[in-house]
Amino acid sequence: MKHLTITVREDMMSLFYPLLQMGFQLNIRVGCSIHSLLCDQLGVAPDYLRERVKTIFLNQKPVDNVQNALIKDGATLALSAAMPGLVGATFRCDGVLAAFRSTITHQNESAATGPGDGTITLKLFNMLISEMGPLLLEQGITVNWTDLQPVLVEALQGQDPLAISLTLDGRSIDLTQLMATEQMDFPMLIFMKVHTLVQQG
């Protein structure tokens, strides 16, 4: 897997947010709860998780208890802040209308899975994109090159070259060279980090 590091001005970080809603991969320790994944592994503050992350889907099923819902290898986890209206109220974690969706609420499978290395797909929605996005982009996410390529072109083409730094597998490269790299001409996974430039005083 190729490693791409992008350094941009802080105000350009949001240009990469579309990737967070499309879904990206994370290599994590599986067999843990959603709470443990987000707080212990990804560095999300417990207060933020409790107060801000109001809607959680694990494998397309709504979750009420982040302490009990277990993450397994290959899982898809979607996180959202509070959504408006009846739909938002119905799918809110432990909301007053949660009983109306009891038949589709996530339940752990009977077979327990021990801790181990694995990969999940994570998706962020609405305000969580801008609030959690910078942390995750700094830590690094894995995306498909076919998803990343148009975002890179949209985000970086025409920008001041002095505001952008790209390295591929540790070697400096510019956007034109990156797009022309022969090894990048087919669908593949890219581990990408996005850092912000250190502001000079």
C-alpha positions as CSV (number, residue, x, y, z in Angstrom):
1,M,0.0,0.0,0.0
2,K,1.3,3.4,-0.9
3,H,1.6,6.2,1.7
4,L,0.7,9.7,0.8
5,T,1.3,12.7,3.1
6,I,-0.3,16.0,2.2
7,T,0.6,19.3,4.0
8,V,-1.7,22.2,3.4
9,R,-2.8,25.5,5.0
10,E,-5.3,25.0,7.9
11,D,-8.1,26.6,5.9
12,M,-7.6,23.9,3.1
13,M,-8.2,21.0,5.4
14,S,-12.0,21.1,4.7
15,L,-11.3,20.4,1.0
16,F,-10.7,16.7,2.0
17,Y,-13.9,16.4,4.0
18,P,-15.9,14.7,1.1
19,L,-13.7,11.6,1.6
20,L,-15.0,11.3,5.2
21,Q,-18.6,11.1,4.2
22,M,-17.9,8.7,1.3
23,G,-16.3,6.3,3.8
24,F,-12.7,5.4,4.5
25,Q,-10.9,2.5,6.1
26,L,-9.2,2.4,9.4
27,N,-6.8,-0.3,10.7
28,I,-7.8,-0.9,14.3
29,R,-8.0,-3.4,17.1
30,V,-11.4,-5.1,16.7
31,G,-13.4,-7.1,19.2
32,C,-13.9,-4.0,21.3
33,S,-16.9,-1.7,21.9
34,I,-17.7,1.3,19.9
35,H,-16.9,3.4,22.9
36,S,-13.4,1.8,23.3
37,L,-12.7,2.2,19.5
38,L,-13.6,5.9,19.4
39,C,-12.2,7.0,22.8
40,D,-9.3,4.7,23.5
41,Q,-8.0,4.1,19.9
42,L,-9.0,7.2,18.0
43,G,-8.7,9.8,20.8
44,V,-12.3,11.0,20.9
45,A,-13.2,12.6,24.2
46,P,-15.8,10.6,26.1
47,D,-17.8,13.8,26.8
48,Y,-17.8,14.6,23.1
49,L,-19.0,11.1,22.2
50,R,-21.8,11.3,24.8
51,E,-22.9,14.8,24.0
52,R,-22.3,15.2,20.3
53,V,-22.5,11.9,18.6
54,K,-26.2,11.3,18.7
55,T,-26.8,8.8,15.8
56,I,-24.7,5.7,15.3
57,F,-25.2,2.9,12.7
58,L,-23.2,-0.3,12.9
59,N,-23.6,-2.4,9.7
60,Q,-26.6,-0.3,8.7
61,K,-28.4,-0.9,12.1
62,P,-28.9,1.8,14.7
63,V,-27.0,1.5,17.9
64,D,-28.3,2.5,21.4
65,N,-25.4,1.4,23.7
66,V,-21.9,2.2,22.6
67,Q,-20.5,0.3,25.6
68,N,-22.1,-2.9,24.5
69,A,-22.0,-2.8,20.7
70,L,-18.9,-4.7,19.5
71,I,-16.8,-3.8,16.5
72,K,-15.8,-6.8,14.3
73,D,-13.4,-7.0,11.4
74,G,-15.0,-5.7,8.2
75,A,-17.7,-3.7,10.0
76,T,-19.1,-0.4,8.7
77,L,-19.6,2.3,11.3
78,A,-21.5,5.6,10.5
79,L,-21.6,8.5,13.0
80,S,-23.7,11.6,12.9
81,A,-24.6,14.5,15.2
82,A,-28.3,15.0,16.0
83,M,-30.5,14.8,12.9
84,P,-33.6,17.0,12.6
85,G,-37.2,15.9,12.6
86,L,-38.9,12.6,13.3
87,V,-36.2,10.5,11.6
88,G,-33.6,12.1,13.7
89,A,-35.6,11.5,16.9
90,T,-36.3,7.9,16.0
91,F,-32.6,7.0,15.3
92,R,-31.1,8.9,18.2
93,C,-29.1,6.8,20.6
94,D,-31.3,5.8,23.5
95,G,-33.9,8.3,22.3
96,V,-37.5,8.3,23.6
97,L,-38.6,6.8,20.2
98,A,-36.0,4.1,20.2
99,A,-38.6,1.5,21.1
100,F,-40.3,2.0,17.7
101,R,-37.3,0.6,15.9
102,S,-36.5,-2.3,18.3
103,T,-36.7,-4.8,15.5
104,I,-33.9,-3.2,13.5
105,T,-31.6,-2.0,16.4
106,H,-28.2,-3.5,16.4
107,Q,-27.7,-6.7,18.4
108,N,-24.4,-8.4,19.0
109,E,-24.1,-11.8,17.4
110,S,-24.0,-14.7,19.9
111,A,-20.5,-15.8,18.8
112,A,-18.0,-13.6,20.7
113,T,-15.0,-12.3,18.8
114,G,-11.8,-11.8,20.7
115,P,-9.6,-8.7,20.3
116,G,-7.3,-8.6,17.3
117,D,-6.2,-6.5,14.3
118,G,-8.8,-5.7,11.7
119,T,-10.1,-3.1,9.3
120,I,-13.4,-1.2,9.4
121,T,-15.1,1.4,7.2
122,L,-16.0,4.6,9.0
123,K,-18.4,7.3,7.7
124,L,-19.0,10.7,9.2
125,F,-22.0,13.0,8.6
126,N,-23.0,16.6,9.1
127,M,-21.2,18.5,11.8
128,L,-19.0,15.6,12.8
129,I,-17.1,15.9,9.5
130,S,-15.6,19.2,10.5
131,E,-15.3,18.4,14.2
132,M,-13.7,14.9,14.0
133,G,-12.3,15.2,10.5
134,P,-9.1,17.0,11.2
135,L,-8.1,14.5,14.0
136,L,-8.7,11.5,11.7
137,L,-7.0,13.1,8.7
138,E,-3.9,13.9,10.9
139,Q,-3.8,10.3,12.2
140,G,-4.2,8.9,8.7
141,I,-7.0,7.1,6.8
142,T,-7.1,4.6,4.0
143,V,-9.0,5.4,0.9
144,N,-9.4,4.1,-2.6
145,W,-7.4,5.9,-5.3
146,T,-10.5,6.2,-7.5
147,D,-12.2,8.2,-4.7
148,L,-9.1,10.2,-3.8
149,Q,-8.1,11.3,-7.2
150,P,-11.0,13.6,-8.0
151,V,-10.9,15.1,-4.5
152,L,-7.2,15.9,-4.9
153,V,-7.7,17.5,-8.3
154,E,-10.6,19.6,-6.9
155,A,-8.7,20.5,-3.7
156,L,-5.2,21.2,-5.0
157,Q,-5.4,22.2,-8.6
158,G,-4.8,25.9,-9.0
159,Q,-3.8,26.4,-5.4
160,D,-0.6,28.3,-4.5
161,P,2.2,25.6,-4.7
162,L,3.8,27.2,-1.6
163,A,0.7,26.2,0.4
164,I,0.9,22.5,-0.6
165,S,3.5,19.8,0.1
166,L,3.1,16.2,-1.2
167,T,5.2,13.1,-0.4
168,L,4.5,9.7,-1.8
169,D,6.2,6.9,0.1
170,G,8.5,9.4,1.7
171,R,9.6,11.1,-1.5
172,S,8.5,14.7,-2.5
173,I,6.2,14.8,-5.5
174,D,3.9,17.5,-7.0
175,L,0.3,17.0,-8.0
176,T,1.1,16.6,-11.8
177,Q,3.6,13.9,-11.1
178,L,1.3,12.2,-8.7
179,M,-1.5,12.0,-11.2
180,A,0.9,10.7,-13.9
181,T,2.5,8.0,-11.7
182,E,2.0,4.7,-13.6
183,Q,1.5,2.7,-10.4
184,M,-1.5,4.9,-9.6
185,D,-3.4,4.2,-12.8
186,F,-5.5,1.3,-11.4
187,P,-7.8,1.0,-8.4
188,M,-5.8,0.6,-5.2
189,L,-5.8,1.6,-1.6
190,I,-3.8,4.6,-0.4
191,F,-2.9,5.4,3.2
192,M,-3.2,9.2,3.4
193,K,-2.4,11.7,6.1
194,V,-3.2,15.4,5.9
195,H,-1.2,17.8,8.0
196,T,-1.5,21.6,8.4
197,L,1.3,24.0,7.8
198,V,2.9,25.4,10.9
199,Q,2.1,29.1,11.0
200,Q,5.1,31.3,11.2
201,G,5.0,33.9,14.0
